[in-house]
Amino acid sequence: MTPVTAPALAMTDEQRAALEKMARSTTLGHRQVVQARALLLAGDGIGTNEVARRCETTNDSVRAWRRRFESQGVDGVGKIAKGRGRKSWLPEGTVAAVVRDTLHETPDDGSTNWSTRSLAEHVGVGKDTVARIWRNHNLKPWKVDTFKISTDPDFEAKLVDVVGLYLNPPERAVVFSFDEKTQVQALDRTQPSLPMTPGRAGTMTHDYKRNGTTDLFAAMNVGTGEVLYDTRSSHKATDVLAFFKLIDLHVPRDLDVHVVLDNLSAHKAAPIRTWLEHPKRARWHLHFTPTSSSWLNLVEGWFSILTNRRLKNGTFSSVGQLEEAIGLWAEHWIDDPTPFIWKKPVDEIIAKVKRGRASLTRVNSATDH
């Protein structure tokens, strides 16, 4: 049967593209998806009766959707007019009370946050109702994100210096991101682990035996992703100096050496300063990250990958076995290195830090801390 045609609903190419995206969505509400499909059919000149049949709705609904689209465009698709829709069965003010108590109150028993059951009992509704209100208002009282805002008085200057090295490295120079991963433990399990099988994850007992520790030194070439590394029994200034000498040996003499590192006292100790003051080390330049800003050091990402892929689920009966495992994994990385590309502009970081400091100031003022 040939579909009944009608004057096509006028829409721009951008509006049609937006409607097509809505109609294909598997996450938008059913109301919005159906309306988008109906409007696309109307845009193709399909008659109102046929659109209503295909979308399993009424002619009046299709006409109303067309009128709203003509007046509001894509923004009106799927929206419920004020005063329409299913009315809430909750007593007036319940939603506001749940939100207010979640944000500003704590349970009488001293718990740090509400559970759905404790708040439901407090407000006088069901736990599922509390869960739905939390979900609708994007509230997660059980979750706490960690943060640390640097109090370094030279934060901005150091930030600009380090990010400038990442984004615009000097010519005829090698830029390294350097740090130590200290006290890496050689952990062995007290019982054998079971291998993974279809339908069941591998197992590992939580009980372990410590077999010593090692300190891992690493410097990532920011341009290539290659990593120089070494393991040592300590991380004193003399160990740092020995690793700096290792870096120096691996960089051609006609290139400058720029090293990004944190403010550990060993990095600024007398042996380091004396070695750097020698005329032969004139090509060396240290760039210290702001305090409490380890996220600015790219080699931290390499440490994280090493930990997740090799160390976290590994078992090591000795420090020697641990160091051998680190060396094997690192050598494979060096064979096919992946450079870490810094993308966040300095002005965005500074703006975010300023907002964080302003928020802390308000909280401290309110709590008199």
N, C-alpha and C positions, 0 to 999 in steps of 0.2 A: 504494500500500500504506500502510495506517495505521501510523505509528510505534508501536513497543512502548512503553508507559508504565510508570513505576515511581514510588515515592515521591520527590517532588522533593527535591533537595539543599537544605537550609535555608541561606539567606544573607540578609544585610541589604541594604537599598537601596544603602548605601555600598559593600559588597563587590561587588554586581552591577555598579555603575558602574565600579569599579576593574577588574573582569574584562573588561568590554566595552571599556575603553580598551586593555587588554593585547591582546585579540583583534584589534583594529583596527591595532595597531602595525606599522610597517614597519621599526623599528629594534631591537626586542627580539629575543632569541634565538628560534629556531624552537621549541625545547622549551617555552618559556614561553607563546608564542602558542597552540600546539596545546592545551596543558593548560587555558588560559583558555577556549578554545572548547568543550572537552569539559565543563568545569565549568558553563558557561552552559547547555549542553544538558541536563546532569544537573539543573540548577536548574529547568528547564522540565518536568521529569518524564519525559524521554526515557530509555528503558531502557538498561542497560549495553551489551548487544549492539549496539544501534543507534548508541550514542555511539561505540563502538569502530570500527564500520564507517565512520561518517562521518569520523572523525578518523584512519582508517587506522592503528589501533593494536590492542592486545589488550585482552580483557576484564579481565585481571589488572591491566594498567596503569591502566585507568579506575578500578577499585576502589581501587587504591593512591592515585591522585590524590584521590579522594573522601575517603579516610581522612585524608590529610595536610591537606586543606582543612578538614575538621571539627576537626582538632586545632591547626592553625597558622594557619588563615585565609588571606588573600591573600598574606601573607609567605612561605608555603610553596610558592607556585605557581612551577614551573620550577626549583626548587632540587634539587640532586643530593645525595642522602644520603651521609654520610661513609663513605668506603670503596668507594663505587660510582662508576660512570662510567669513561671511558677512562683508563688509566694512562699517565703520562708515560714516554716512551722515553729521556728525558735522564738521564744519570747523576745520582745524588743530589747536591744542593748546587750544580748548575749554575746554576739560576735565581738563587739567592742570590748566587753569585759574580758573575754578570753585573750584578745590581743594585748590589752593593757596589762593584765596580770602576767602574761608571758614575758613582756618587755621590762616591766618595772617592779614586779614582786617576786618573792621566793617562798617556798613552802615553809610552814611553821616548824617543821622538824629540822630545819637548818640545811636541807639539801640545796645544792648550788643551782639546781634548775628543776623545772617541773617535768613530770612524765605525763603522758596522756591520761593515765588513770588518776594521778594525784590532782591534776588540774580539773579533770571532769568532776571529781568528787567535790572540789572546792567551789566550782561554779554551779554545779547541779545539772550537768548534762552527761551524755554518754561519751566514752573515750573515743569512739569513732567520729563523733561530732568535733571534738577537740582536734583530732588528727586532720579532719577535713579543713577546719579553719586554719590550722597551721599551714597546710599545703596551699590553700588559696592565698595566703598572705606571705608565703615563702619564709616561714619561721622555722628554725631548726635549733631549739634551745639546748639539745643534747650535744651540739657540735660547737667546738671552739677552735678557731684558727690561731696559729701562733704568729707573732710578728716581733720585730725589734727595729725601732727607728734610731738611726745613728745620731749620737750627740756630739760627733766630731765637729769642732768649730771650723775646720777646713773642709767640711763635707763636700761642698759644691766644687771647690777648686780641685780636689782629688778626683771627684767623679768626672769632671770635664777632662782631666788629664788622662785617666784610664780609658774612658770611652773613646776619647780622641785617638788613642793608640789603636784601639780595636777597629774603628771605622776608617781612619786615615793614617796608617802606619808610616813611619819615616822611610825615606828612600835609603837604600844600601844599609839596611838594618834588619835584624831578626827580633821579633817581639815574642817573649815567652810569658806564659801564665804559670806561676810556680806556687807550690804549697806542699805541706807534709800531711799525710794521713797517719796519725800517730796511734800507737797501741793497737795495731791490727792483730787480733787474737787468732792463734792457731787452735781452733776448737775441734775436738773429736767427740762423737756421740757415744753414749754408754751402751747403746743397743743398735743392732744393724737396722738400716732403713729398708723399706720395701719399695720395689720399683713401681712406676706408674703402669697401670693396665687400663684397657678400655672401660670407661665408666667409673674409674677410681683414680684419684690423684696419688702420686707417690707419697710416702710417709717418712717422717723424721721425728725421732723422739726429742722432746724439749730439754731433756737432761743431757748435759755435756760435761766434758773434762777439758780444762785449760792446759795447753801445752806450751805456754810462752807467748810472747808478742814480738812484733817487729814494727819498725817505723818506715813507712814508704814515702820516698821523696819523688816528686814528679814535676816536670816542666813541659808544658804543651806549647809547641810552635803554633802561634795563633794563625799564621798564614797557611800552614800545610796540615795541621792536625797531628803531626808526628809528636811523639812523647819521649823525652829522656827520663829515665827512672833509675832508682837505686833503692835498695833496702839496707837499713842500718839498725844497730841495736839501741840507738838513742837519737835525740834530735837537739843536741847542744849546738852552740855557735860553731864549734869545730866541725860538726857534721854538716851544717849548712855550708860552711866554707868549702868543704870537700866537694859538695855537690855543685857549688858555683864553679869550682875549678873544672868539674866534668863538663858543665855547659860551655865554659870558655874553650875547652879543647875541641868541641864539636862545631864551633862557629868559625868560619873562615876569618882570617886576620883582618881582611879589608872591610868587614861588616861590623857595624855597631851592635851592641847587645842591650835590649830594653827588657826589663823583667818586672812584671806585675806581681806583687806579693802583699801579704797582710802585715799587721803591726806587731807580730810576735817579737819579744825582746831579743831572741837569738838572731833575728834578721838584722838587728841594729847594733849588735855587740861589738866590742873593741876589735876582735880578730877580723870581722867583716869590714869594718871601717878602715883598718890598717891596710888590708889587702886591696880595697877599692881605691885608696889614696895613691897607690903606686902609679907612676906615669904609664906603665904598660896596660893599666885598666882604665885609661881615659875613655875608652869606647863603651864602658859599662854605665848604665843608667837604671836606677831603681825607682819604681813608681808604686807608692804605697796606697792601698785601698783605704777608704774611710773605715773607722772602727765600726764594728757590728755590721759589716757589709760584705760578708763572704760570698753572697750571691753575685758580686761583681767580678769574682775571680773565675775565669772560664774553666780552669782545670778541675774545679769542684764538680763539674758535670761529668768529667772523665772518671773521677773517683766514684761517683754515684753509679755509673754504668758498670765499672769493675765490681763494685759491691753487689749489685743486683744480679749480675750474670755469672760471677765466679765465687765470691766470698760468702754471701749470705747462706747459701744452701750447701756449701762445701764442707768437707770433713778433713782435718789435717792432724796427723799424729805427732808432728814436730814442727818447729819453726822453719827448719830447712825445707820440709815438704810444702809449707805455706809459701815461702819465698820462691820455690820452684814453680808453684802454680801461678803466682803473680807474674813471674817472668815469662812463662809460656803464653799467658793471656795477653800480656803487654806486647810481646813480639808479634803476635798475630795482628794486633791493632796497628803496629808500626808498618806491617806489610801492606795494609790497606787502610790508611788513616782517614778520619773524617774530621775536617775542621769545623769548629763551632762558630757560627756566624752571629755576631751581636747585632740586634735589630732595634732595640728600644732607644729612641732619641733622648738626649740629656734633658731637654726641657720637660718632657713627659714625666721623667723620674723625679725631677726637682718639684714639679707641681704636685705629684702624688705625696712626696715626703712633706711638703708644706701643709697639705690637707691633713696628713696624719698627725703632724705636730699641733695643728690647730685643734684637732679633735681631742688629743691628749690634754691640751691646755684646758679645754672646756670640762673634761671629765675631772681633772685634778681640782679645778675651781669648784665644781659641784660637790666633790667629796672631801674637799678641804685637805688634800694630800700635798 
